[in-house]
Amino acid sequence: MGVLILPSSAYADHPEPGSSQGGTPGPAAPADVRITTELPRKITVDNTTEKTTVTATVANGGTKDSGPVTLSVVGFDGMKITAVEGCVPIPEGRLPQGSNSGYACVIDNIAAGKHRSYEVAATFDLQKTGKICLPVTEGTSEKLIWQQGPVPFGTSQPTPNAPDTPLLLGTDNVPFGPEKPPAADDLPRTGPAGSTLPLALAALALFALGGTGIWWTTRRAGRP
C-alpha cells in the first residue's frame, strides 16, 4: 500500500519573530485551536532580478491539535509567488479576484504550541505596489479558519540605484520608474505540472482547492 508523504517544514515551540498584521480569525475557527499566520516584518528585493524570499509561518497557539488544515500563499499586484517549498500551484481559475499567483500547502496536523514555516520564493515589481495573503482553511474544505491580508509590502523611499530594496510589512510601496507593459508569461503556471512533489500530494492539494472561490471576500465573481 502506498504512503502519502506530506510536505516537510520546520517545527519549533515558538515561531520565529514575525507579524500577524492584517490577520483575523475566520468564521470556522475552533474554540480550542488558535490558528494564526506570520510574515516577516521586513524583506529585501534584488533591484536587478526583482527576486525576493519570504518565510510564511502558520502556528497553533491553542490547547488542542489542529488536525488537517490547508495554508495558501497568494500574491497580488506587483508581488508574484513563484514557488513555496513543499506546496503546489493553485490553478488560475481558482485564484481569488485580483490575485496573480498562489500555492497551497496541505498540512496533516499542527500540534498545540507548534508551528510550521514555509520558504516562499517571489518576485516584486518595484514599479508597482504588491500584496500577499495567507488564508488557512479546515482540512480540504472551504471553511475559513484564519486569513492574513492581503497585506502590503513596500517602501516609501525607493532605492533604484542600490543593489536591493528593503520592504516593510504593512507599507504601501511607492513605485519608481515607468510602468512596464505586461509580459506574455506573466500568468502563473497552474496545476502540478513540473512539480517534484508526489502525484498523490498534488491531487490532494488540488482537491483541497475545490472551494477556494468561497474562501475569499475578494473571490472572483462567477467562479465555481
C-alpha positions in Angstrom: 0.0 0.0 0.0 1.4 3.4 -1.0 2.3 6.0 1.6 1.3 9.7 1.1 4.3 11.9 2.0 3.0 15.3 3.2 5.1 18.5 2.8 8.1 18.8 5.1 8.5 22.0 7.0 10.2 23.4 10.1 8.7 22.7 13.6 9.5 24.6 16.7 8.0 25.6 20.1 7.8 29.2 19.2 7.6 30.9 15.7 10.5 33.0 14.5 9.9 36.7 15.1 7.3 38.0 12.7 4.0 39.7 12.5 0.3 38.7 12.2 -0.5 42.2 11.0 -3.6 42.2 8.8 -4.8 38.8 10.2 -8.2 37.9 11.5 -9.9 34.6 12.6 -12.4 33.1 10.2 -16.0 32.0 10.9 -14.9 28.4 11.2 -12.1 29.0 13.8 -12.4 26.3 16.6 -12.5 27.4 20.2 -9.5 25.3 21.4 -7.4 25.6 18.3 -5.9 29.1 17.7 -4.5 29.1 14.2 -2.6 32.2 13.1 -0.1 33.1 10.4 3.0 35.3 10.5 5.0 37.1 7.9 8.5 38.8 8.3 8.4 42.4 9.2 11.0 43.1 6.5 12.0 41.5 3.2 14.6 42.6 0.6 14.1 42.7 -3.1 17.1 42.4 -5.6 16.8 45.5 -7.8 18.2 43.7 -10.8 16.3 40.4 -10.7 13.3 41.6 -8.7 13.5 38.3 -6.7 12.8 38.0 -3.0 12.2 35.4 -0.4 9.5 35.3 2.4 9.0 33.0 5.3 5.4 32.2 5.8 4.6 30.7 9.2 1.3 29.0 10.4 1.1 28.4 14.1 -1.3 26.8 16.6 -1.5 28.8 19.8 -4.4 26.8 21.2 -4.6 23.9 23.6 -5.6 21.1 21.1 -4.1 19.8 17.9 -5.4 21.4 14.7 -6.0 18.3 12.6 -5.7 18.7 8.8 -5.5 22.3 7.5 -4.5 23.9 4.2 -2.4 27.1 4.1 -2.4 29.1 0.9 0.1 31.7 -0.1 -1.3 34.2 -2.7 0.3 37.2 -4.4 -1.4 40.4 -5.6 -0.4 43.3 -7.9 3.4 43.6 -8.2 4.1 40.6 -5.9 4.0 37.3 -7.7 4.5 34.0 -5.8 6.8 31.7 -7.9 7.3 28.8 -5.5 6.6 27.6 -2.0 8.6 24.8 -0.5 6.6 21.5 -0.4 3.4 23.0 -1.9 1.6 23.0 -5.2 0.3 25.8 -7.5 -3.3 27.0 -7.3 -4.9 26.7 -10.7 -5.6 30.1 -12.3 -9.3 29.5 -12.3 -9.3 29.1 -8.5 -7.3 32.2 -7.7 -9.2 35.0 -5.8 -10.1 38.1 -7.7 -7.2 40.4 -8.4 -4.5 37.9 -7.5 -1.8 36.7 -9.9 -0.4 33.6 -8.3 -0.8 31.2 -5.4 0.3 28.0 -3.8 -1.5 25.6 -1.5 0.2 23.7 1.4 -1.7 20.7 2.8 -0.8 20.1 6.4 -1.7 16.9 8.2 -1.7 18.4 11.7 -0.2 21.2 13.8 0.2 20.3 17.5 -0.8 22.7 20.2 2.0 25.2 20.7 3.8 24.3 17.5 4.2 25.8 14.0 5.3 25.2 10.5 7.3 27.6 8.4 7.5 27.6 4.6 10.1 29.3 2.4 8.3 31.3 -0.3 10.1 32.5 -3.5 8.6 35.5 -5.1 9.2 38.4 -7.5 8.3 42.0 -6.7 7.9 44.6 -9.4 9.1 47.7 -7.7 7.3 49.8 -10.3 4.1 48.7 -8.7 2.5 48.1 -5.3 2.5 44.5 -4.0 0.5 42.4 -1.5 0.4 38.9 -0.1 -2.4 36.9 1.5 -2.3 33.8 3.8 -5.7 32.1 4.3 -5.9 28.9 6.3 -8.9 26.5 5.8 -10.0 23.4 7.7 -8.9 20.2 6.1 -9.8 20.1 2.4 -13.0 22.2 2.9 -13.7 25.8 2.2 -14.2 26.5 5.9 -12.0 29.6 6.7 -10.1 29.4 10.0 -7.8 32.4 9.6 -6.8 34.9 6.9 -3.9 37.3 6.9 -4.1 40.0 4.3 -4.0 40.8 1.5 -1.4 42.9 3.3 1.2 45.1 1.5 4.9 45.1 1.5 6.6 48.3 0.4 8.8 51.2 0.9 8.3 55.0 1.0 11.9 55.6 0.0 12.7 53.8 -3.3 16.4 52.9 -3.9 16.6 52.3 -7.7 20.4 52.6 -7.8 21.1 50.4 -4.8 21.7 46.6 -5.1 18.5 45.9 -3.3 15.4 47.5 -1.7 14.2 46.7 1.8 10.4 46.4 2.0 8.4 46.7 5.2 5.2 44.7 6.0 2.1 46.9 6.1 3.7 49.6 4.0 2.3 50.6 0.6 5.0 50.7 -1.9 5.9 53.9 -3.7 6.7 52.8 -7.3 9.7 54.2 -9.1 10.3 54.3 -12.9 7.9 53.9 -15.8 5.2 51.3 -15.8 6.3 48.2 -17.7 4.0 46.5 -20.2 2.8 43.0 -19.0 4.9 40.2 -20.4 3.4 37.3 -22.2 4.5 34.9 -19.5 3.1 36.9 -16.6 0.3 34.5 -15.9 1.2 31.9 -13.2 1.7 28.3 -14.2 -1.2 26.2 -12.9 -1.6 22.6 -11.9 1.0 20.2 -10.6 3.0 20.0 -13.9 6.7 20.4 -13.4 6.4 19.8 -9.6 8.7 17.4 -7.9 6.0 16.6 -5.3 4.4 13.1 -5.4 1.4 13.0 -7.7 -0.8 11.9 -4.8 0.1 15.1 -2.8 -0.6 17.2 -5.9 -4.0 15.6 -6.3 -4.9 16.0 -2.7 -3.9 19.7 -2.7 -5.9 20.4 -5.8 -8.9 18.7 -4.2 -8.5 20.9 -1.2 -8.7 23.9 -3.5 -12.2 22.9 -4.8 -13.8 25.6 -2.6 -11.2 28.3 -3.0 -13.6 30.7 -4.6 -15.8 30.6 -1.5 -12.9 31.3 1.0 -12.3 34.8 -0.1 -14.1 38.1 0.5 -12.3 39.2 -2.8 -13.2 36.0 -4.6 -13.5 36.0 -8.4 -17.2 36.6 -9.3 -18.8 33.7 -11.1 -16.1 31.2 -10.5 -17.2 27.7 -9.4 
